[in-house]
């Protein structure tokens, strides 16, 4: 299970995204090996982020409300496929293939099923 951490940082760059969100880059001070691991374990996880200046007092706190807490349909589908794979593995219905192969096979099967429903000029 990932750990929460707090550190100082300098935000070094921002980029706007097509959906109206922002991407950003930052630099931390030197980190110990354990601190690096703790930070890297947060990769691709939904986290709570407080950005607060340290050199000057903050005038106000702006709380951004967004829908990152909601899982995207693709994340939900992957989670459901994982549970299905795990149930089949536990029931010994699988031939020992790992989840990554199972996921690709199932996604390709679903894509082919939907392509089969397209009108010929769109397939």
Helices and strands as residue ranges (DSSP letters): E 9-16, E 22-28, H 33-40, H 73-90, H 99-115, G 120-122
